[in-house]
Amino acid sequence: MRSLKLGLNERARLHRTVEAVYARLIAKSGRFQPIINGYENGAVSIFTLGLIAIGLAGGAAAGYFRGEQLAELTGLQFLTGPLGPVSLGAIGAVLVYFFFDRLGRLLSKFPLFQQMAEIYVFNTKWLKPKTRMQMTNAALTWLQRQPEMVFEATGYLYGSEDGYDVLPKKLQAAADEMREGDAPVVCMREVFERKLKSEYLFKGLQSSRDPAAYQDRYFIQSRAARNGIRASLLFNALGCELRDEIPTGDQWRRAKHTDHQAQLTTIRDNHDVTLRFRTGAPHYRWPDERQEKSQGETAPFLLYTAIENPVHISLFVTTVAQIIEKLPEAIRWQFDEEELSDDDVEAEVTAVLKLLSETDIEMFGKWDEKTLRQRSEVALIPQPVLKNLSGDPANPDWGLRWDPNRLDWSQFLGTDGAIRRAFAGLIKAIDLANSEAEEVTLTRGDALLVDNLRAMVRRRELGPEGAPYENSLFDYPEAWWLNVYYGFRKSAKPDFLGI
């Protein structure tokens, strides 16, 4: 697992970028555009009035120090009199005022004044909680409906094309390595939103028994919007886009939190990271660059961002490469009563990989809790769970779509024993890889970027040390809160309509 931490200057630059993009998203909202325009016009007017004052002062100074020379040059003898400086200053002011409208239109073309207006709106309007939440909701709406606005904003601010080359160099290098498949997991420390706002200090630490009420609090939503911008920029560097499984859906951000009293079943996973290794949205088909649109494909990348983790719950990460390495040991476990040579084990491994990569398997999204029917948001296409992403048999790069609780095992009843043994060997190999899985604990502002096809994540089970705090000065969230963002392959044609 690769780990990185940005320097102070890199974090400051990323923070400025996010805040500027956030301001641009709000400025595009119809509700706040008149306010922005009003303050922008005010900024231009004030600047222009300043130029008039400079013209007045400059003319007076010229008349005072160079009155005789100007009178001799122009033939205006009154410039040498006591009212000469005042007269000359008035002439300068009149000339500047004559070009006031033209100067104002010229200055309004510069983004500086719009940015000044946006900053002024933040400094005044953010004092009202209702308006503050409305601004956050406006940014969240743009992220949901038209996420490409993030890249247009970065192009507006930095002149970059499609939002590229605006990330700090460390993040860009990590994204390049992951895009090439060289770094399936990257742990990023203090990269995402970490700032404690005043409302958080007084209200945010109070826990809520109603997860929905806690999720709707301002400091959670504010972090979600700013982290959504960071996630969009990061996914854009990976050639993906931040969105819901359905392009027009609103679940582009998944809130994960721990409920200590939740009943864990195969029917429902509740609202937490699972205790088992699984792929995000594994029931969708493999990403295919040849297809025009990416709807119905598995997300190539996942991003776990930490909001709070007061009891230090850990995530465990394993890679598909580690699982494949454990297949020989899993096969020896299956044939424990037989003595297999190394050649026999190698032949079995080859056969298992062939079956797993050629047998079409149908998975499903989730169970309908009312009817216990299997359901999914889009039509599903049976495909193998294993795939050689490199396409080179001599140098395979294995990817895996996996979740044992989202696989209908009844479809194996009519198959031969070889297929069932292949899946049993895969499950055992995952168990063996779990013993060597890397542990990572995310705290506020940390994130875990995962190649969803080459690595899998699970959390550890809560022990006695994971119990909620009792009689604490601050009532923390019950255990932890994460936001998970899905990065799907960009479609050849936009899936979004400008709204």
Secondary structure as GFF3:
##gff-version 3
##sequence-region A 1 499
A	DSSP	beta_strand	2	5	.	.	.	ID=ss1
A	DSSP	alpha_helix	8	27	.	.	.	ID=ss2
A	DSSP	alpha_helix	33	74	.	.	.	ID=ss3
A	DSSP	three_ten_helix	77	80	.	.	.	ID=ss4
A	DSSP	alpha_helix	84	98	.	.	.	ID=ss5
A	DSSP	alpha_helix	100	107	.	.	.	ID=ss6
A	DSSP	alpha_helix	111	125	.	.	.	ID=ss7
A	DSSP	alpha_helix	129	145	.	.	.	ID=ss8
A	DSSP	alpha_helix	148	158	.	.	.	ID=ss9
A	DSSP	alpha_helix	169	179	.	.	.	ID=ss10
A	DSSP	beta_strand	185	189	.	.	.	ID=ss11
A	DSSP	alpha_helix	198	199	.	.	.	ID=ss12
A	DSSP	pi_helix	200	204	.	.	.	ID=ss13
A	DSSP	alpha_helix	211	215	.	.	.	ID=ss14
A	DSSP	alpha_helix	218	237	.	.	.	ID=ss15
A	DSSP	beta_strand	240	242	.	.	.	ID=ss16
A	DSSP	beta_strand	253	257	.	.	.	ID=ss17
A	DSSP	beta_strand	301	308	.	.	.	ID=ss18
A	DSSP	beta_strand	315	319	.	.	.	ID=ss19
A	DSSP	alpha_helix	320	325	.	.	.	ID=ss20
A	DSSP	alpha_helix	327	334	.	.	.	ID=ss21
A	DSSP	alpha_helix	342	358	.	.	.	ID=ss22
A	DSSP	beta_strand	366	367	.	.	.	ID=ss23
A	DSSP	beta_strand	374	375	.	.	.	ID=ss24
A	DSSP	beta_strand	386	388	.	.	.	ID=ss25
A	DSSP	beta_strand	398	400	.	.	.	ID=ss26
A	DSSP	three_ten_helix	404	406	.	.	.	ID=ss27
A	DSSP	three_ten_helix	409	412	.	.	.	ID=ss28
A	DSSP	alpha_helix	417	434	.	.	.	ID=ss29
A	DSSP	beta_strand	438	440	.	.	.	ID=ss30
A	DSSP	beta_strand	447	451	.	.	.	ID=ss31
A	DSSP	beta_strand	455	459	.	.	.	ID=ss32
A	DSSP	three_ten_helix	464	466	.	.	.	ID=ss33
A	DSSP	beta_strand	481	489	.	.	.	ID=ss34
###
